[in-house]
Amino acid sequence: MIEERYMPEPKEIIVSQRFTGKNGEPLPWKIKAIKEKEHQKIKSDKMEIEQYWRKFCASCVVEPDLQDKQLLESYGCHSAEEVLKEMLTMGEYMILLKTVREQNGFEERKETIKKEIKKQ
């Protein structure tokens, strides 16, 4: 479809050095951008900001599959948002959050606003 051509390619990042493959190398996480239609399903008026970002991050993670039943069970969780809280340290979560924000254009917008303010 035409709109798919304009979505950013998923980005691979190393969120944590703790999750390694058989070769001992850190496993990359794949992060995608989401469309506004998906975003509208995520957000809620009664949602705290931390809950919003966790849900947003979970929606953008392609790999690992945060909905995987075995993964959820191994961490004693029922949702992708919960498993992120259990899996990641605060620093690792910040790496993920920064990438999710970049993939979805938040950081670009922030820089544009900073430049506009400096011009005034």
PASEBA-1860 file (N, C-alpha, C; in nm, 3 decimals):
! residues 120
1> MIEERYMP> 0.083/-0.118/0.000/0.000/0.000/0.000/0.087/0.125/0.000 ~ 0.032/0.231/-0.051/0.110/0.352/-0.066/0.161/0.410/0.066 ~ 0.076/0.409/0.168/0.120/0.468/0.295/0.232/0.390/0.361 ~ 0.243/0.262/0.332/0.350/0.181/0.389/0.487/0.227/0.341 ~ 0.491/0.285/0.222/0.619/0.333/0.169/0.673/0.450/0.249 ~ 0.584/0.519/0.319/0.625/0.639/0.390/0.647/0.617/0.539 ~ 0.627/0.498/0.587/0.654/0.467/0.727/0.803/0.441/0.742 ~ 0.862/0.489/0.852/1.004/0.460/0.874/1.028/0.310/0.884
9> EPKEIIVS> 1.142/0.268/0.835/1.180/0.128/0.847/1.199/0.095/0.996 ~ 1.161/-0.024/1.039/1.188/-0.062/1.179/1.338/-0.051/1.207 ~ 1.369/-0.013/1.327/1.508/0.009/1.368/1.549/-0.098/1.468 ~ 1.670/-0.151/1.452/1.722/-0.248/1.548/1.815/-0.177/1.645 ~ 1.796/-0.204/1.774/1.881/-0.145/1.877/1.916/-0.251/1.981 ~ 2.020/-0.226/2.054/2.053/-0.310/2.168/2.000/-0.238/2.291 ~ 1.896/-0.292/2.349/1.834/-0.232/2.467/1.912/-0.271/2.592 ~ 1.962/-0.395/2.592/2.031/-0.447/2.709/2.142/-0.543/2.669
17> QRFTGKNG> 2.248/-0.539/2.744/2.357/-0.635/2.724/2.325/-0.768/2.792 ~ 2.219/-0.770/2.873/2.185/-0.889/2.951/2.115/-0.998/2.870 ~ 2.046/-0.960/2.763/1.974/-1.057/2.681/2.062/-1.096/2.563 ~ 2.115/-1.218/2.568/2.211/-1.259/2.466/2.162/-1.383/2.391 ~ 2.216/-1.398/2.270/2.186/-1.514/2.189/2.280/-1.628/2.222 ~ 2.271/-1.734/2.144/2.355/-1.852/2.167/2.503/-1.821/2.151 ~ 2.533/-1.718/2.070/2.673/-1.682/2.048/2.726/-1.586/2.155 ~ 2.643/-1.553/2.251/2.685/-1.463/2.359/2.671/-1.316/2.326
25> EPLPWKIK> 2.632/-1.285/2.204/2.615/-1.145/2.163/2.478/-1.094/2.208 ~ 2.470/-0.964/2.242/2.340/-0.907/2.282/2.238/-0.918/2.168 ~ 2.116/-0.951/2.204/2.008/-0.964/2.105/1.950/-0.827/2.073 ~ 1.939/-0.795/1.944/1.878/-0.666/1.908/1.727/-0.671/1.924 ~ 1.671/-0.557/1.958/1.527/-0.538/1.963/1.490/-0.462/1.837 ~ 1.376/-0.496/1.777/1.329/-0.427/1.657/1.214/-0.335/1.698 ~ 1.228/-0.206/1.662/1.131/-0.104/1.702/1.070/-0.043/1.576 ~ 0.937/-0.034/1.575/0.866/0.023/1.460/0.797/0.153/1.499
33> AIKEKEHQ> 0.762/0.230/1.397/0.675/0.346/1.415/0.532/0.298/1.402 ~ 0.441/0.368/1.466/0.300/0.333/1.452/0.224/0.450/1.391 ~ 0.112/0.418/1.330/0.027/0.521/1.269/-0.061/0.585/1.376 ~ -0.112/0.701/1.346/-0.198/0.773/1.440/-0.320/0.690/1.477 ~ -0.371/0.612/1.385/-0.487/0.526/1.412/-0.457/0.431/1.529 ~ -0.338/0.371/1.528/-0.297/0.282/1.638/-0.276/0.363/1.766 ~ -0.218/0.481/1.750/-0.192/0.567/1.865/-0.321/0.602/1.937 ~ -0.426/0.630/1.863/-0.555/0.665/1.923/-0.610/0.549/2.007
41> KIKSDKME> -0.581/0.427/1.968/-0.626/0.311/2.045/-0.549/0.298/2.177 ~ -0.427/0.347/2.179/-0.341/0.336/2.296/-0.378/0.436/2.404 ~ -0.397/0.560/2.364/-0.412/0.665/2.464/-0.553/0.671/2.522 ~ -0.558/0.719/2.644/-0.684/0.731/2.717/-0.678/0.856/2.804 ~ -0.789/0.922/2.821/-0.794/1.044/2.902/-0.758/1.017/3.048 ~ -0.788/0.899/3.096/-0.768/0.868/3.237/-0.636/0.796/3.263 ~ -0.545/0.803/3.171/-0.419/0.730/3.180/-0.309/0.821/3.236 ~ -0.231/0.767/3.328/-0.113/0.839/3.377/-0.007/0.839/3.270
49> IEQYWRKF> 0.080/0.940/3.273/0.181/0.956/3.168/0.275/0.835/3.161 ~ 0.313/0.780/3.275/0.402/0.662/3.275/0.334/0.543/3.209 ~ 0.205/0.527/3.238/0.128/0.417/3.178/0.118/0.437/3.026 ~ 0.097/0.561/2.984/0.089/0.592/2.842/0.217/0.553/2.770 ~ 0.333/0.597/2.822/0.459/0.568/2.755/0.489/0.419/2.753 ~ 0.456/0.348/2.861/0.478/0.203/2.863/0.394/0.135/2.756 ~ 0.269/0.174/2.745/0.180/0.115/2.645/0.227/0.150/2.504 ~ 0.271/0.274/2.487/0.322/0.320/2.358/0.446/0.240/2.320
57> CASCVVEP> 0.540/0.225/2.413/0.662/0.147/2.387/0.628/0.003/2.351 ~ 0.540/-0.058/2.429/0.503/-0.198/2.403/0.443/-0.214/2.264 ~ 0.369/-0.114/2.218/0.307/-0.120/2.085/0.409/-0.109/1.973 ~ 0.523/-0.050/2.001/0.624/-0.029/1.898/0.730/-0.138/1.892 ~ 0.736/-0.223/1.993/0.836/-0.331/1.994/0.786/-0.446/1.906 ~ 0.863/-0.476/1.802/0.832/-0.587/1.712/0.900/-0.714/1.763 ~ 1.027/-0.700/1.797/1.106/-0.811/1.851/1.182/-0.761/1.971 ~ 1.178/-0.831/2.081/1.113/-0.959/2.104/0.961/-0.943/2.104
65> DLQDKQLL> 0.892/-1.052/2.085/0.746/-1.051/2.087/0.700/-1.042/2.232 ~ 0.660/-0.923/2.273/0.621/-0.902/2.412/0.487/-0.967/2.447 ~ 0.416/-1.018/2.346/0.289/-1.088/2.368/0.308/-1.240/2.377 ~ 0.432/-1.284/2.357/0.461/-1.427/2.359/0.423/-1.487/2.494 ~ 0.342/-1.591/2.490/0.288/-1.653/2.611/0.400/-1.700/2.705 ~ 0.503/-1.764/2.648/0.613/-1.814/2.731/0.690/-1.699/2.797 ~ 0.710/-1.591/2.723/0.779/-1.474/2.779/0.698/-1.416/2.894 ~ 0.569/-1.397/2.871/0.482/-1.342/2.975/0.481/-1.431/3.100
73> ESYGCHSA> 0.468/-1.560/3.079/0.466/-1.653/3.192/0.597/-1.654/3.268 ~ 0.709/-1.647/3.195/0.839/-1.652/3.261/0.861/-1.532/3.354 ~ 0.797/-1.419/3.324/0.808/-1.301/3.409/0.686/-1.284/3.500 ~ 0.591/-1.376/3.492/0.472/-1.368/3.575/0.384/-1.250/3.540 ~ 0.374/-1.219/3.410/0.299/-1.102/3.364/0.182/-1.142/3.276 ~ 0.089/-1.047/3.259/-0.029/-1.070/3.176/-0.034/-0.981/3.053 ~ 0.058/-0.883/3.045/0.055/-0.791/2.931/0.195/-0.749/2.891 ~ 0.204/-0.697/2.770/0.333/-0.649/2.719/0.386/-0.533/2.803
81> EEVLKEML> 0.296/-0.446/2.849/0.338/-0.332/2.931/0.399/-0.380/3.063 ~ 0.336/-0.479/3.123/0.386/-0.534/3.249/0.523/-0.598/3.230 ~ 0.538/-0.672/3.121/0.663/-0.744/3.101/0.779/-0.647/3.079 ~ 0.753/-0.533/3.018/0.859/-0.433/3.003/0.909/-0.387/3.140 ~ 0.816/-0.366/3.234/0.854/-0.323/3.368/0.939/-0.428/3.438 ~ 0.908/-0.555/3.414/0.980/-0.665/3.479/1.114/-0.695/3.412 ~ 1.119/-0.682/3.279/1.238/-0.719/3.203/1.352/-0.618/3.215 ~ 1.316/-0.491/3.209/1.417/-0.387/3.190/1.451/-0.309/3.316
89> TMGEYMIL> 1.578/-0.271/3.324/1.618/-0.177/3.428/1.573/-0.037/3.384 ~ 1.582/0.057/3.472/1.541/0.194/3.438/1.621/0.248/3.319 ~ 1.752/0.227/3.319/1.836/0.273/3.210/1.803/0.207/3.077 ~ 1.777/0.078/3.081/1.740/0.005/2.960/1.607/0.055/2.906 ~ 1.513/0.081/2.996/1.383/0.133/2.955/1.399/0.269/2.889 ~ 1.489/0.351/2.940/1.512/0.484/2.881/1.570/0.473/2.740 ~ 1.656/0.374/2.716/1.708/0.350/2.582/1.593/0.315/2.488 ~ 1.505/0.226/2.533/1.389/0.187/2.453/1.298/0.306/2.427
97> LKTVREQN> 1.267/0.381/2.530/1.179/0.497/2.517/1.235/0.599/2.419 ~ 1.363/0.627/2.428/1.426/0.724/2.337/1.412/0.678/2.192 ~ 1.435/0.551/2.166/1.424/0.498/2.029/1.280/0.502/1.980 ~ 1.185/0.467/2.066/1.044/0.471/2.029/1.005/0.615/1.994 ~ 1.049/0.710/2.073/1.019/0.851/2.046/1.080/0.895/1.913 ~ 1.204/0.855/1.887/1.270/0.890/1.761/1.196/0.829/1.642 ~ 1.161/0.701/1.651/1.094/0.631/1.541/0.960/0.695/1.505 ~ 0.896/0.756/1.603/0.763/0.813/1.582/0.765/0.965/1.567
105> GFEERKET> 0.883/1.023/1.550/0.894/1.164/1.519/0.887/1.260/1.636 ~ 0.884/1.211/1.760/0.877/1.299/1.876/1.003/1.382/1.892 ~ 1.119/1.320/1.876/1.245/1.390/1.896/1.266/1.496/1.789 ~ 1.227/1.465/1.667/1.239/1.559/1.556/1.154/1.684/1.583 ~ 1.034/1.663/1.632/0.944/1.773/1.665/1.002/1.858/1.779 ~ 1.060/1.792/1.878/1.121/1.862/1.992/1.233/1.954/1.944 ~ 1.316/1.905/1.853/1.427/1.987/1.800/1.374/2.105/1.719 ~ 1.268/2.084/1.642/1.208/2.192/1.565/1.155/2.302/1.658
113> IKKEIKKQ> 1.089/2.263/1.764/1.037/2.359/1.860/1.151/2.436/1.926 ~ 1.258/2.367/1.964/1.374/2.435/2.024/1.431/2.540/1.929 ~ 1.445/2.506/1.801/1.499/2.600/1.703/1.408/2.721/1.686 ~ 1.277/2.697/1.685/1.182/2.808/1.672/1.188/2.902/1.792 ~ 1.205/2.848/1.909/1.214/2.929/2.031/1.342/3.013/2.028 ~ 1.452/2.955/1.983/1.579/3.028/1.976/1.573/3.144/1.878 ~ 1.493/3.132/1.771/1.480/3.237/1.672/1.409/3.358/1.729 ~ 1.323/3.338/1.827/1.242/3.449/1.881/1.319/3.540/1.970
END
